[in-house]
């Protein structure tokens, strides 16, 4: 086996100090961009591989970041991860990726595994079955930085990056009211997670703001997937024809896709009989028939901002804990009658 190329050998070839090479390789200040580029190119040509174990011993970091996501089929999470990866790699860290599959036990196991591997911080979107926040408190008490994204957990001492779900749900419901709909139902997400609670609250606020009665029979807990949306919509459609809603606000796009299938299966038309709106702007939203009106969540930017916040917490103990909300917009398509 060939001997490992050292910083000293790279420095000798370039005629610079070992300190200069080390600073350039670790993207530290006090090295001009031209020199940094020469060092990186020469190190690569010589086959230099950075010794992360030695680096971690010196700096008391592993230069790894853990990511825990509840699912990967929903296009929001892959897009968010792309944003995270860009920031994390540029900052000189590596990613350890885990998937909870919306299972609280798997989430706890993932967090414990990441902590045991001495990651420098964790990015997490909470699984829908979580009821106990003790693992989060334990991690925070260990002084291990944690940043929530999309699904926030408040008042624990951890930052969160996402959108204002209450306001966005208010806006999409108000949009339907302004289009003349008054019998508006809601297929809600689990109220145990922030997006379920806050999107339900936004829906209710919009109706009350327009002096429209909030009817319990128009609110169905559907979950976050197509099957839940389909079953909840079928339940709504079992009502007498004169009591059917004119429009449905769905907690997310997968739920909306399931609802649309149930409406079509019942022989009804969208939007002529029932209009449908979603939440996310899933990659499929423009491909279904009719195309889906929805709230656009900036998934990639959420991922970037969450990663930036986590790196800031890792590298600065005094970084403030805060909730960061990114703007959303309504993407109007054919499911609401344009």
C-alpha positions in Angstrom: 0.0 0.0 0.0 1.3 3.5 -0.9 2.3 5.7 1.9 -0.2 8.4 3.0 0.6 11.9 1.5 1.3 14.4 4.3 0.7 18.1 4.7 4.5 18.5 4.9 4.9 16.9 1.5 2.3 19.2 0.0 4.0 22.2 1.6 7.4 21.2 0.3 6.2 20.9 -3.2 4.6 24.3 -3.2 7.4 26.0 -1.2 5.0 27.3 1.5 4.7 26.6 5.2 2.8 23.6 6.6 0.6 26.2 8.5 -0.4 27.8 5.1 -1.4 24.4 3.7 -3.3 23.5 6.8 -5.3 26.7 6.8 -6.0 26.4 3.1 -7.3 22.8 3.4 -9.5 23.8 6.3 -10.8 26.9 4.6 -9.5 29.1 7.3 -8.8 32.9 7.0 -5.5 34.6 6.4 -4.9 32.6 3.1 -5.6 34.4 -0.1 -7.9 32.7 -2.7 -5.1 32.2 -5.2 -2.9 30.4 -2.7 -5.9 28.4 -1.4 -6.7 27.2 -5.0 -3.0 26.2 -5.6 -3.0 24.2 -2.3 -6.2 22.4 -3.1 -5.2 21.5 -6.6 -1.8 20.3 -5.6 -3.1 18.3 -2.7 -5.6 16.6 -5.0 -3.0 15.8 -7.6 -0.7 14.3 -5.0 -3.5 12.2 -3.6 -3.6 13.9 -0.2 -6.5 12.6 2.0 -7.3 14.7 5.1 -6.9 12.9 8.4 -10.3 13.6 10.0 -9.4 11.7 13.2 -6.4 13.8 13.9 -8.4 17.0 13.0 -11.2 16.0 15.3 -8.8 15.4 18.2 -7.2 18.8 17.8 -10.4 20.7 17.3 -12.6 18.5 19.5 -15.1 18.0 16.7 -15.9 15.2 14.4 -16.9 17.5 11.5 -20.1 15.5 11.0 -23.7 16.5 11.1 -26.7 14.2 11.6 -29.9 14.6 9.6 -33.2 12.8 10.7 -36.1 13.0 8.3 -39.6 11.4 8.8 -40.0 10.3 5.2 -38.3 10.4 1.8 -41.2 9.8 -0.6 -42.6 13.3 -0.2 -40.6 15.6 -2.5 -40.2 18.3 0.2 -37.6 16.3 2.1 -35.3 15.4 -0.7 -35.3 19.1 -1.8 -34.6 20.3 1.7 -31.7 17.8 2.0 -30.2 19.1 -1.2 -30.1 22.6 0.4 -28.6 21.2 3.6 -25.9 19.2 1.8 -24.7 22.3 -0.1 -24.2 24.3 3.1 -22.8 21.5 5.2 -20.2 20.3 2.7 -19.1 23.9 2.0 -18.6 24.4 5.7 -16.3 21.4 5.8 -18.6 18.9 7.5 -19.9 15.5 6.4 -23.5 14.2 6.7 -24.8 11.1 8.4 -28.4 10.6 7.1 -31.1 8.7 9.0 -34.8 8.0 8.3 -37.4 7.6 11.0 -40.3 6.5 8.7 -42.7 8.5 10.9 -41.9 6.1 13.8 -41.1 7.7 17.2 -39.0 4.6 18.3 -36.9 4.7 15.1 -36.4 8.4 15.6 -35.2 8.0 19.1 -32.8 5.2 18.0 -31.5 7.4 15.1 -30.9 10.3 17.5 -29.1 8.1 20.0 -27.0 6.6 17.2 -26.0 10.0 16.0 -25.1 11.2 19.5 -23.0 8.1 20.0 -21.1 8.8 16.9 -20.3 12.2 18.4 -21.9 14.3 15.6 -21.4 18.0 16.1 -25.1 18.8 15.6 -28.4 17.4 14.4 -31.0 18.6 12.0 -34.4 17.0 12.6 -38.0 17.0 11.3 -40.1 15.3 13.9 -41.9 12.0 13.2 -45.7 12.3 13.3 -46.0 9.6 16.0 -43.8 11.4 18.5 -45.6 12.1 21.8 -42.6 12.4 24.2 -40.0 15.2 23.8 -37.6 13.9 26.4 -35.0 12.7 23.8 -34.8 16.3 22.5 -34.4 17.7 26.0 -31.7 15.2 26.7 -29.7 16.2 23.5 -30.1 19.9 24.3 -28.9 19.3 27.9 -25.8 17.6 26.5 -25.1 20.9 24.7 -25.3 19.1 21.4 -26.8 21.7 18.9 -30.1 20.7 17.4 -32.2 22.5 14.8 -35.7 21.5 13.8 -36.9 22.1 10.3 -40.4 22.1 8.8 -42.0 20.5 11.9 -41.1 22.7 14.8 -41.0 21.9 18.5 -41.2 25.1 20.5 -40.0 26.2 24.0 -37.3 23.5 24.2 -34.3 25.8 23.6 -33.7 24.8 20.0 -34.0 26.8 16.8 -36.4 25.9 14.0 -36.6 26.8 10.4 -39.7 26.5 8.4 -42.7 28.5 7.3 -45.6 30.2 9.1 -48.1 27.3 8.7 -50.9 29.2 10.4 -50.6 32.2 8.2 -50.1 30.2 5.0 -53.2 28.1 5.7 -55.1 31.2 6.5 -54.0 32.6 3.1 -55.0 29.6 1.0 -58.4 29.3 2.8 -59.0 33.0 2.3 -58.1 32.6 -1.3 -61.0 30.1 -1.7 -63.4 32.4 0.1 -62.5 35.2 -2.2 -63.3 32.9 -5.2 -66.8 32.6 -3.8 -66.6 29.3 -1.9 -68.3 29.2 1.6 -68.7 25.5 2.3 -65.1 24.7 2.8 -63.8 21.5 4.4 -60.4 20.7 5.8 -58.5 17.4 5.6 -56.2 18.0 8.6 -52.8 16.5 9.6 -52.0 15.0 13.0 -52.5 17.6 15.6 -49.6 16.2 17.5 -47.2 17.9 15.2 -46.9 21.6 14.5 -47.9 21.6 10.9 -51.2 19.7 11.7 -52.1 22.1 14.5 -51.1 25.3 12.8 -52.6 24.6 9.4 -55.9 23.7 11.1 -55.8 26.9 13.1 -55.1 29.0 10.0 -58.1 27.3 8.2 -60.4 28.1 11.1 -59.2 31.7 11.4 -59.8 32.4 7.8 -63.4 31.1 8.0 -64.2 33.1 11.2 -62.5 36.2 9.6 -65.1 35.9 6.8 -68.0 35.2 9.1 -68.3 31.6 7.9 -69.2 29.0 10.5 -66.6 26.4 11.4 -68.3 23.1 11.1 -66.9 20.1 12.9 -68.3 17.8 10.3 -66.2 19.5 7.7 -62.9 18.8 9.5 -61.4 15.3 9.1 -58.1 14.1 10.4 -56.5 12.7 7.3 -52.8 12.3 8.1 -50.0 13.2 5.7 -50.3 10.6 2.9 -52.4 9.8 -0.1 -54.3 6.9 1.6 -55.3 9.1 4.5 -56.5 11.9 2.1 -58.5 9.3 0.1 -60.2 7.8 3.2 -61.0 11.2 4.8 -62.5 12.5 1.5 -64.6 9.4 1.1 -66.0 10.0 4.6 -66.9 13.6 3.6 -68.5 12.4 0.4 -70.8 10.0 2.4 -72.8 13.1 3.5 -76.1 13.9 1.8 -75.5 15.8 -1.5 -76.8 19.1 -0.1 -74.3 19.0 2.7 -71.2 18.3 0.6 -68.4 20.9 0.7 -67.7 23.1 -2.3 -64.0 23.1 -1.6 -61.4 21.3 0.4 -58.2 22.6 2.0 -55.7 19.7 2.4 -52.9 19.6 4.9 -50.4 18.8 2.2 -50.2 17.8 -1.5 -50.1 14.0 -1.0 -53.3 14.3 1.1 -54.8 16.3 -1.7 -53.9 13.7 -4.3 -55.7 11.1 -2.3 -58.7 13.4 -1.9 -58.8 14.0 -5.7 -58.8 10.3 -6.4 -61.8 9.8 -4.1 -63.7 12.7 -5.7 -63.2 11.3 -9.2 -64.1 7.8 -8.0 -67.4 9.2 -6.7 -68.2 10.5 -10.2 -67.7 14.2 -9.3 -65.6 16.8 -11.1 -62.8 19.0 -9.9 -63.4 22.0 -9.5 -66.9 22.1 -10.9 -68.3 20.0 -8.0 -65.5 20.3 -5.4 -62.4 22.5 -5.6 -59.2 21.2 -4.0 -56.1 22.9 -2.7 -52.9 21.4 -1.3 -49.8 22.5 0.5 -46.2 22.1 -0.5 -46.1 22.3 -4.3 -45.0 18.7 -4.7 -43.3 17.9 -8.0 -46.5 16.0 -9.0 -48.8 19.0 -8.3 -48.5 20.3 -11.9 -48.8 16.8 -13.4 -52.1 15.5 -11.9 -55.4 16.2 -13.7 -56.6 18.8 -13.0 -53.3 20.4 -11.9 -53.3 21.3 -8.2 -53.6 24.8 -6.7 -51.3 24.8 -3.6 -49.0 26.7 -1.3 -45.4 26.7 -2.4 -43.0 25.8 0.4 -39.4 26.8 -0.4 -38.0 23.4 0.6 -34.5 23.9 -0.7 -34.2 27.3 1.0 -35.5 25.8 4.3 -32.8 23.2 4.1 -30.1 25.8 3.5 -31.3 28.1 6.3 -31.6 25.2 8.7 -28.1 24.0 7.9 -26.7 27.5 8.2 -28.3 27.9 11.6 -27.0 24.6 12.8 -23.4 25.4 11.7 -23.7 28.8 13.4 -24.8 27.0 16.7 -21.9 24.5 16.4 -19.3 27.2 15.8 -20.6 29.9 18.1 -22.0 29.0 21.6 -23.7 32.4 21.8 -25.7 31.9 18.6 -29.3 32.9 19.5 -32.1 30.3 19.5 -34.8 31.5 17.2 -37.6 30.4 14.9 -37.0 31.4 11.3 -39.9 31.6 8.9 -39.5 31.7 5.1 -42.2 33.2 2.8 -44.7 31.1 0.9 -46.9 31.8 -2.1 -50.1 30.5 -3.6 -49.5 28.7 -6.9 -52.9 28.9 -8.7 -53.8 26.0 -11.0 -56.9 24.3 -12.4 -58.1 22.5 -9.3 -59.8 25.7 -8.1 -61.3 26.8 -11.4 -58.9 29.2 -13.1 
